Amino acid sequence: MSAYYQKGRADAAKGKFDPPKHMIFESKNEGEKREQEIQEYREGYYDKLREMKRTS
């Protein structure tokens, strides 16, 4: 599990949604990396929400 996946799960448990943000001046490689981080965050966030919904 990546750090962003884990952060997404932790934020879902707290009830907040705060994914990484794009920077104004970032290179193409940095932008692609940031997209990957955002995707991992969302996966962790929504995975935790589904998990919490099943146990309720």
Contact map, one row per residue, 1 for C-alpha under 8 A:
11101100000000000000000000000000000000000000000000000000
11111100000000000000000000000000000000010000000000000000
11111110000000000000000000000000000000000000000000000000
01111111000000000000000000000000000011011001000000000000
11111111100000000000000000000000000000011111100000000000
11111111110000000000000000000000000000001001000000000000
00111111111000000000000000000000000000001001100000000000
00011111111100001110000000000000000000011111110100000000
00001111111110000000000000000000000000001001111110000000
00000111111111000000000000000000000000000000100000000000
00000011111111111100000000000000000000000000100000000000
00000001111111111000000000000000000000000000110110000000
00000000111111110000000000000000000000000000000110000000
00000000011111110000000000000000000000000000000000000000
00000000001111111000000000000000000000000000000000000000
00000000001111111100000000000000000000000000000000000000
00000001001100111110000000000000000000000000100000000000
00000001001000011111000000000000000000000000000000000000
00000001000000001111100000000000000001001100000000000000
00000000000000000111110000000000010011001000000000000000
00000000000000000011111000000000010001000000000000000000
00000000000000000001111100000010010000000000000000000000
00000000000000000000111111000000000000000000000000000000
00000000000000000000011111000000000000000000000000000000
00000000000000000000001111100000000000000000000000000000
00000000000000000000001111110110000000000000000000000000
00000000000000000000000011111110000000000000000000000000
00000000000000000000000001111111000000000000000000000000
00000000000000000000000000111111100000000000000000000000
00000000000000000000000001111111110000000000000000000000
00000000000000000000010001111111111000000000000000000000
00000000000000000000000000011111111100000000000000000000
00000000000000000000000000001111111110000000000000000000
00000000000000000001110000000111111111000000000000000000
00000000000000000000000000000011111111100000000000000000
00000000000000000000000000000001111111110000000000000000
00010000000000000001000000000000111111111000000000000000
00010000000000000011100000000000011111111100000000000000
00000000000000000000000000000000001111111110000000000000
01011001000000000000000000000000000111111111000000000000
00011111100000000011000000000000000011111111100000000000
00001001000000000010000000000000000001111111110000000000
00001001000000000000000000000000000000111111111000000000
00011111100000000000000000000000000000011111111100000000
00001011111100001000000000000000000000001111111110000000
00000001100100000000000000000000000000000111111111000000
00000000100000000000000000000000000000000011111111100000
00000001100110000000000000000000000000000001111111110000
00000000100110000000000000000000000000000000111111111000
00000000000000000000000000000000000000000000011111111100
00000000000000000000000000000000000000000000001111111110
00000000000000000000000000000000000000000000000111111111
00000000000000000000000000000000000000000000000011111111
00000000000000000000000000000000000000000000000001111111
00000000000000000000000000000000000000000000000000111111
00000000000000000000000000000000000000000000000000011111
